[in-house]
Each structure stands twice: as C-alpha cells, then as structure tokens.
Amino acid sequence: MEKRRVVITGVGTVNPIGNSAAEAWAAAKAGKCGIGPITRYDTAGRKVKLAGEVKNFDPDTLLGRREARKMDRFTQLALAAADEAMASSGIDRGAEDLDRCGVLFASGIGGFATVEEAAQRAAERGFDAVSPFMIPMIIPNMAAGRIAIRYGFRGMCSCVATACASGANAVGDAFRYIRDGYAEVMLCGGAEAAVTPLAMGGFTAMKALSESTDPLRASIPFDAERSGFVMGEGAGALVLEEYGHARARGAKIYAEVAGCAANCDAYHITAPAPGGAGGAACMAQALSDAGLEPESVDYINVHGTSTPLNDACETAAIRTAFGKHADRLMVSSTKSMTGHLLGAAGAVEAIFTALALRDGFVPPTIGYKVPDPACDLDVVPNQGRAADIRVALSNSLGFGGHNAVVVLKRWEG
C-alpha cells in the first residue's frame, strides 16, 4: 500500500518561554531565557535553585476550579496546549468521523506532584484517607484520556512513556498511525510537571541537574562549562492530519512530517552509548524512513541537554550520521531557553522545528560562551539566524537508552 502523506495543521504549547505557540516561538527567535529561581516550593537548604517554570498559568480559567482540582498539573498543561492546537487546526469535529481521530499524548513521569501530596496526607491521616482522585491524577496516560474525552476522539488513544524521548515518540507514532491508514487526524504531544521537591531531589541526587544560581549560565548546551540540565515544565500539542484530508477542508499547513525512527542504545540506564552510536543509527533510520539523504538536512533541533555526556555524545552521533555534511549543518538546543521538559521536550521542540521551517529562521543556543572541542558543530550561538531551511530533524534521547528522531519538511504549498 502506498504510504500516505502527513502534515501538521495545528500547534499549541505552554512552556517556560510562552503560554502559546506564537508567544513561545517569538521568545525562542529572540533568544529569551525562561529559566529563573524556583517559586513552586521553598529551595532553602536545597542544592538546586533554578528551573524553567511556566508563568502566569491559571488552570481554573481554562477548566473551571472544580475540574482543575481533579487533575495533576501535567494534565492541566496538556489540555491548555491541546486546546490551542485544536483551535489553530480549525477542525470542525461535527464534520469528522471521530472514530478516525485519535490521541497519542506522552508523559515521562505523570502526576508527580500528586504523588507527593498524597504521600504527605497518608503520613498524616493514614493511607485510606488519600483523595479518591489520586490514581486518575497520577497515571501518565490521563492527559491522553482527558484530551480524548474533551474532543470526543474515539480512535486509538495511548500514552508513550520513554523518558526524555516520550514526546518525540508520540509525534512519530502518530505520524505512522496516519501514514499507514489507521486514522485521518491524530492529536499528539507530551506534558510534564516535575518541578516538585521530590522529583528535583531525585534528579539532584543522581547529579543530573545544574547547581548554578545564574539563569544565563545554567542550561548551556555544548558549552565547555556545562554541568547538568535545568528542569523545565510544560506541554506541546500537535494536530497531525492526512494530507488529502487537510487539503479537502482547506487547512493551514505548518510543515510536513516526512519520517521518523526510534531505537534503543541497549547500553545503560542513564548514560548514552559511547560515541552516540544509538543516536547516530536513529538519525540514519529516520532519514531512510523519509527517503532522504543526509545532505538534504539543513537544521537539527538537538536534544542538547547541557550535560557533559549528552552533548559530546550527540555531537559524535551527528558526525557519524552526517559525515562531512555535519560541518554545514546548523544545530541548536532550545533547552538553553526552556530547560529540559522531559516527556514534553520532544513535542515542544517538534513545534519549534516546524515553525523554524515555516519562517526560515533557526533559533539560537543561548548562554554559549566557552567552546568545547568535543562539541565542534555550528550551534547557532546566542543569536538566531535567518536561513533557507527545507529539511530539519528534531532529536530526543531518553534515559533507558531511548532515542527518537522526527524528520520535518518545509511546506511548499
């Protein structure tokens, strides 16, 4: 069977640099830093003081106070992003076969804040005194379920949980679901809200987080002085649609999804494989899936976490996958601005990549000062760049050795 074309017709996001796709993309183009002192809990006596928090987000206005209290923050953020994506897509649900519309929405951790609050209540009052909404608030698939309920999408509804690759996996899996003929429309993405005392403590204990107190020198991908990632929170949602279906209803198209791949390092629970072997193979497989040569790629929105191992291994992976063409590639890490959104990262970064293709503009890697010979790529340092980009990758690499790559093409009309 001939593979069907898949396009992006809706985008929505809530993240540390903006509460809409337009606001966040304008901030990314301008190199705005969304990282600052943690406000969600008291950091006195804690090693990590900074995070990428969502600002001025009011779930009560979006959902109503009564409903919002039945949802963890990650689900609230997911619904906000999904609402924007659906509105921007212009889909008329009354004209759709809702059995052919599905949801693939990821979360790496799920309702962590709810877990902490429930444990505290149980310690004080006993385990049987926890909220009856605790379980449906903490399970990672609840954002997907709530989205499907909100829009009446009765097709396949699932949640991908592959750590930091989750959001990209959701986009890639949704793309294949449409391409292979199982749906016309998929609302996909990821959400995470792990700026909590326990989650931050866990990542601090494993020495994954930057302990810098300077927001401009904390998340500094590819810089020789990088010392760990900065936790972020947020959500990204994309409406993917079969091209003929989108064309028939006159939809606005942001970009085309041309291919994807996912694999595993099968090496270590947190560290990437030496030389970025898994990431290199994943990029090569994604390009093969898209029917494209490495030389056709102009830009990569890299995983770029600001950890010593990740950035060096991802650089090596890019050099392996692209050979001499790596010297002509532009790569940037928008995590320098948002921090690391874990399960939401791949979805938000896919949105930024689509908008980069649409606008012919590559967002910068901000905070870059000290070059590292192990990260010798064009990282678009500090200033964004107008560029004629036609093909771009969005890379995501997760704990457990999970790798996911999405290939996007500029929509030519």
C-alpha positions as CSV (number, residue, x, y, z in Angstrom):
1,M,0.0,0.0,0.0
2,E,1.2,3.5,-0.9
3,K,2.2,5.4,2.2
4,R,0.1,8.5,2.8
5,R,1.5,12.0,3.4
6,V,1.1,13.5,6.8
7,V,1.1,17.3,7.6
8,I,0.9,19.4,10.8
9,T,-2.2,21.5,10.8
10,G,-2.3,22.7,14.5
11,V,0.2,23.5,17.2
12,G,-0.2,24.6,20.8
13,T,2.2,24.9,23.7
14,V,2.6,26.1,27.3
15,N,6.2,26.3,28.4
16,P,8.7,28.4,30.3
17,I,9.1,31.0,27.4
18,G,5.4,31.4,26.5
19,N,1.8,30.3,27.1
20,S,1.0,29.9,23.4
21,A,2.8,28.8,20.3
22,A,3.1,32.3,18.9
23,E,4.4,33.7,22.2
24,A,6.9,30.9,22.8
25,W,8.2,31.0,19.2
26,A,8.7,34.8,19.3
27,A,10.7,34.3,22.5
28,A,12.7,31.5,21.0
29,K,13.6,33.6,18.0
30,A,14.7,36.4,20.3
31,G,16.8,34.1,22.5
32,K,14.7,34.7,25.6
33,C,15.7,32.8,28.7
34,G,12.8,31.2,30.6
35,I,14.9,29.9,33.5
36,G,14.7,31.5,36.9
37,P,14.5,30.9,40.6
38,I,12.1,28.2,41.7
39,T,8.8,29.6,43.0
40,R,6.8,26.4,43.4
41,Y,8.4,25.4,46.6
42,D,11.0,26.7,49.2
43,T,14.5,25.9,48.0
44,A,16.2,26.8,51.3
45,G,18.8,24.2,52.0
46,R,18.5,22.7,48.5
47,K,21.4,22.5,46.1
48,V,19.3,23.3,43.0
49,K,17.7,26.7,42.9
50,L,16.7,27.2,39.3
51,A,14.1,25.7,37.0
52,G,12.1,26.6,33.8
53,E,8.7,27.2,35.2
54,V,5.5,28.0,33.3
55,K,4.5,31.5,34.3
56,N,1.0,33.1,34.8
57,F,-0.8,29.9,34.1
58,D,-4.4,29.7,35.6
59,P,-5.9,26.3,35.2
60,D,-9.2,27.4,36.8
61,T,-9.9,29.8,34.0
62,L,-9.3,27.1,31.4
63,L,-11.0,24.2,33.1
64,G,-13.1,25.6,36.0
65,R,-11.9,25.4,39.6
66,R,-13.8,22.2,40.3
67,E,-12.5,20.2,37.4
68,A,-8.9,21.6,37.6
69,R,-8.7,20.3,41.2
70,K,-9.2,16.8,39.9
71,M,-6.2,17.0,37.6
72,D,-2.5,17.0,38.2
73,R,-0.6,20.0,36.8
74,F,0.8,17.9,33.9
75,T,-2.7,17.2,32.7
76,Q,-3.8,20.8,33.1
77,L,-0.8,21.9,30.9
78,A,-1.6,19.2,28.4
79,L,-5.2,20.4,28.0
80,A,-4.1,24.0,27.6
81,A,-1.7,23.0,24.8
82,A,-4.3,20.7,23.2
83,D,-7.0,23.5,23.2
84,E,-4.6,25.8,21.3
85,A,-3.6,23.1,18.8
86,M,-7.2,22.2,18.1
87,A,-8.2,25.9,17.7
88,S,-5.3,26.6,15.4
89,S,-6.1,23.5,13.3
90,G,-9.7,24.8,12.5
91,I,-11.0,21.2,12.6
92,D,-14.8,21.0,12.8
93,R,-15.5,18.0,14.9
94,G,-19.1,17.9,13.8
95,A,-17.8,17.2,10.3
96,E,-15.4,14.5,11.3
97,D,-15.6,10.7,11.7
98,L,-14.5,10.8,15.3
99,D,-13.7,7.1,15.2
100,R,-10.9,8.1,12.8
101,C,-9.5,10.7,15.1
102,G,-7.1,9.6,17.9
103,V,-4.8,10.8,20.6
104,L,-1.2,9.9,21.4
105,F,0.0,12.1,24.3
106,A,3.1,11.3,26.3
107,S,4.4,11.9,29.8
108,G,7.7,10.6,31.2
109,I,6.7,10.8,34.8
110,G,3.0,11.7,35.1
111,G,1.5,13.2,38.2
112,F,4.5,13.6,40.5
113,A,3.1,16.5,42.5
114,T,0.0,14.5,43.3
115,V,2.1,11.5,44.5
116,E,4.0,13.8,46.9
117,E,0.8,15.4,48.2
118,A,-0.9,12.0,48.7
119,A,2.2,10.6,50.5
120,Q,2.1,13.6,52.8
121,R,-1.6,13.2,53.5
122,A,-1.2,9.4,54.1
123,A,1.6,10.0,56.6
124,E,-0.6,12.4,58.5
125,R,-4.0,10.7,58.3
126,G,-3.5,7.2,57.1
127,F,-3.4,5.6,53.6
128,D,-7.1,5.2,53.3
129,A,-7.5,9.0,53.6
130,V,-5.9,9.9,50.3
131,S,-8.0,11.6,47.6
132,P,-10.3,9.3,45.5
133,F,-8.9,11.2,42.5
134,M,-5.3,10.3,43.4
135,I,-5.0,7.3,41.0
136,P,-6.6,9.0,37.9
137,M,-4.5,12.1,38.7
138,I,-1.1,10.4,38.8
139,I,-1.2,7.9,35.9
140,P,0.7,9.1,32.9
141,N,-2.0,8.2,30.4
142,M,-4.5,10.5,32.0
143,A,-3.5,13.5,29.8
144,A,-4.3,11.5,26.7
145,G,-7.5,10.2,28.2
146,R,-8.7,13.7,29.2
147,I,-7.9,15.1,25.8
148,A,-9.9,12.3,24.1
149,I,-12.8,13.0,26.4
150,R,-12.6,16.7,25.8
151,Y,-12.8,16.4,22.0
152,G,-14.7,13.2,21.6
153,F,-11.9,11.5,19.7
154,R,-12.8,7.8,19.7
155,G,-9.9,6.4,17.8
156,M,-6.7,5.0,19.2
157,C,-5.8,6.8,22.5
158,S,-2.4,6.0,24.1
159,C,0.4,7.3,26.2
160,V,4.1,6.9,25.4
161,A,6.5,6.8,28.3
162,T,10.1,6.7,27.1
163,A,11.6,9.2,29.5
164,C,13.0,12.2,27.6
165,A,12.1,10.7,24.2
166,S,8.4,10.4,25.1
167,G,7.1,13.5,23.3
168,A,9.1,12.7,20.1
169,N,7.9,9.1,20.2
170,A,4.3,10.3,20.4
171,V,4.7,12.5,17.4
172,G,6.4,9.8,15.4
173,D,3.9,7.1,16.4
174,A,1.0,9.4,15.5
175,F,2.6,10.1,12.1
176,R,2.9,6.4,11.3
177,Y,-0.6,5.7,12.5
178,I,-1.9,8.2,9.9
179,R,0.6,7.3,7.2
180,D,-0.4,3.6,7.5
181,G,-4.1,4.3,7.1
182,Y,-5.5,3.9,10.6
183,A,-6.6,7.5,11.2
184,E,-7.2,10.8,9.4
185,V,-6.4,13.0,12.5
186,M,-4.2,12.5,15.5
187,L,-3.7,14.9,18.3
188,C,-0.2,14.2,19.7
189,G,2.4,15.6,22.0
190,G,3.6,15.5,25.6
191,A,3.3,17.1,29.0
192,E,5.4,17.2,32.2
193,A,5.2,19.0,35.5
194,A,8.1,17.7,37.6
195,V,9.3,20.9,39.3
196,T,8.5,19.4,42.7
197,P,10.6,18.8,45.8
198,L,10.8,15.1,45.4
199,A,11.4,15.0,41.7
200,M,14.0,17.6,41.9
201,G,15.6,15.9,44.8
202,G,15.8,12.6,42.8
203,F,17.5,14.3,39.9
204,T,19.8,16.2,42.2
205,A,20.9,13.1,44.0
206,M,21.9,11.5,40.7
207,K,23.9,14.6,39.8
208,A,21.9,15.3,36.7
209,L,20.9,18.9,37.4
210,S,22.9,22.1,37.2
211,E,23.5,23.7,40.5
212,S,24.3,27.1,39.0
213,T,22.5,30.1,40.5
214,D,22.9,32.2,37.3
215,P,19.9,31.6,35.0
216,L,22.1,32.6,32.0
217,R,24.8,30.1,32.9
218,A,22.7,27.1,34.0
219,S,21.3,25.5,30.8
220,I,24.3,26.0,28.5
221,P,24.3,23.2,25.9
222,F,27.7,22.5,24.2
223,D,29.5,25.0,26.4
224,A,32.7,23.6,28.0
225,E,31.4,24.7,31.4
226,R,28.1,22.9,31.2
227,S,27.4,21.0,34.4
228,G,23.9,19.4,34.1
229,F,20.4,20.2,32.8
230,V,17.8,22.6,34.2
231,M,14.4,21.1,34.9
232,G,11.6,22.6,32.9
233,E,7.8,22.0,32.8
234,G,5.2,22.5,30.1
235,A,3.3,20.8,27.3
236,G,3.3,20.7,23.5
237,A,0.5,19.5,21.3
238,L,0.4,19.0,17.5
239,V,-2.5,18.1,15.2
240,L,-1.3,15.7,12.5
241,E,-3.5,15.1,9.5
242,E,-3.5,13.1,6.4
243,Y,-2.7,15.5,3.6
244,G,-5.7,14.8,1.4
245,H,-8.0,15.2,4.4
246,A,-6.3,18.5,5.3
247,R,-6.4,19.8,1.7
248,A,-10.1,18.9,1.3
249,R,-11.0,21.2,4.2
250,G,-8.6,24.0,3.2
251,A,-6.5,23.6,6.3
252,K,-3.5,25.8,7.0
253,I,-0.3,23.6,7.0
254,Y,2.7,24.3,9.2
255,A,5.0,21.6,7.9
256,E,5.1,18.1,6.6
257,V,6.2,15.1,8.7
258,A,8.4,13.1,6.4
259,G,9.7,10.3,8.6
260,C,10.7,9.1,12.0
261,A,12.6,6.5,13.8
262,A,13.0,5.1,17.3
263,N,15.6,2.7,18.7
264,C,17.5,1.9,21.9
265,D,21.1,2.0,22.9
266,A,20.7,-1.2,25.0
267,Y,23.7,0.1,26.9
268,H,23.0,1.9,30.3
269,I,20.1,3.2,32.3
270,T,21.2,6.8,32.1
271,A,24.3,7.2,30.1
272,P,24.3,7.3,26.3
273,A,26.2,4.7,24.3
274,P,29.8,5.6,23.6
275,G,30.2,7.8,20.6
276,G,26.4,8.3,20.5
277,A,26.1,5.1,18.4
278,G,22.4,4.7,19.1
279,G,21.6,8.3,18.3
280,A,23.6,8.1,15.1
281,A,21.7,5.0,14.0
282,C,18.4,6.5,14.9
283,M,19.0,9.6,12.7
284,A,20.1,7.4,9.8
285,Q,17.0,5.3,10.2
286,A,14.7,8.4,10.3
287,L,16.2,9.7,7.1
288,S,15.8,6.4,5.4
289,D,12.2,6.3,6.5
290,A,11.7,9.7,4.9
291,G,13.5,8.7,1.8
292,L,16.1,11.5,2.2
293,E,19.9,11.7,2.0
294,P,21.9,13.2,4.9
295,E,23.0,16.1,2.6
296,S,19.3,17.3,2.4
297,V,19.2,18.2,6.1
298,D,19.7,21.9,6.9
299,Y,19.0,22.1,10.6
300,I,18.7,19.9,13.7
301,N,16.9,20.9,16.9
302,V,19.1,18.7,19.0
303,H,18.4,17.0,22.3
304,G,21.2,19.2,23.8
305,T,20.6,18.9,27.5
306,S,23.7,20.7,28.8
307,T,25.0,17.6,30.5
308,P,28.7,16.7,29.8
309,L,28.0,13.3,28.4
310,N,24.9,14.0,26.3
311,D,26.2,17.0,24.4
312,A,29.5,15.3,23.5
313,C,27.8,12.0,22.5
314,E,25.2,13.8,20.5
315,T,27.9,15.7,18.6
316,A,29.7,12.5,17.9
317,A,26.4,10.9,16.7
318,I,25.7,13.8,14.3
319,R,29.2,13.5,12.9
320,T,28.8,9.7,12.4
321,A,25.4,10.1,10.8
322,F,26.2,13.0,8.5
323,G,30.0,12.7,7.9
324,K,31.4,15.8,6.2
325,H,27.9,17.4,5.9
326,A,28.0,17.8,9.7
327,D,30.2,20.9,9.1
328,R,27.5,22.5,7.1
329,L,24.6,21.7,9.4
330,M,23.1,24.2,11.8
331,V,22.2,22.7,15.2
332,S,20.7,24.4,18.2
333,S,19.2,23.5,21.5
334,T,16.1,25.3,22.6
335,K,16.6,23.7,26.0
336,S,19.0,26.6,26.6
337,M,15.9,28.7,26.9
338,T,13.2,26.4,28.2
339,G,15.2,24.0,30.3
340,H,14.5,20.2,29.9
341,L,10.8,19.4,29.7
342,L,11.4,15.7,30.0
343,G,8.4,13.9,28.4
344,A,7.2,17.1,26.8
345,A,10.5,18.1,25.3
346,G,10.2,16.3,22.0
347,A,6.8,17.7,21.3
348,V,7.6,21.3,22.1
349,E,10.8,21.0,20.1
350,A,9.0,19.5,17.2
351,I,6.8,22.6,17.2
352,F,9.8,24.9,17.3
353,T,11.3,22.9,14.4
354,A,8.1,23.2,12.3
355,L,8.0,26.9,12.9
356,A,11.6,27.3,12.1
357,L,10.9,25.7,8.7
358,R,7.8,27.8,8.1
359,D,9.6,31.1,8.9
360,G,13.1,30.3,7.6
361,F,14.6,31.1,10.9
362,V,16.9,29.0,13.2
363,P,16.5,29.7,16.9
364,P,19.8,30.1,18.9
365,T,21.6,28.2,21.6
366,I,21.8,30.9,24.2
367,G,24.2,31.3,27.1
368,Y,27.1,29.9,24.9
369,K,30.5,31.3,25.9
370,V,33.2,28.7,26.2
371,P,33.7,26.4,23.2
372,D,34.2,22.7,23.8
373,P,36.4,20.8,21.2
374,A,34.1,17.8,21.8
375,C,31.1,19.8,20.6
376,D,32.5,21.3,17.5
377,L,29.3,21.9,15.5
378,D,27.7,25.2,14.4
379,V,25.4,25.6,17.4
380,V,24.0,28.9,16.3
381,P,25.4,30.6,19.4
382,N,23.4,33.3,21.2
383,Q,21.7,34.9,18.1
384,G,19.1,33.3,15.9
385,R,19.7,33.1,12.2
386,A,17.5,33.6,9.1
387,A,18.2,30.7,6.8
388,D,16.7,28.9,3.8
389,I,15.9,25.6,5.6
390,R,13.9,22.9,3.8
391,V,14.5,19.8,5.9
392,A,15.1,19.5,9.6
393,L,15.3,16.9,12.3
394,S,14.2,17.0,15.9
395,N,16.3,14.7,18.2
396,S,15.2,13.3,21.5
397,L,17.3,10.9,23.6
398,G,16.0,9.4,26.9
399,F,17.1,7.6,30.0
400,G,17.0,3.9,29.4
401,G,18.7,4.4,26.1
402,H,15.6,5.5,24.2
403,N,16.2,7.5,21.0
404,A,13.6,9.1,18.8
405,V,14.1,11.3,15.7
406,V,11.4,13.1,13.7
407,V,12.0,14.4,10.2
408,L,10.1,17.5,9.1
409,K,10.0,19.2,5.7
410,R,9.1,22.8,4.9
411,W,5.6,23.0,3.4
412,E,5.9,24.3,-0.1
413,G,2.2,24.7,-0.8
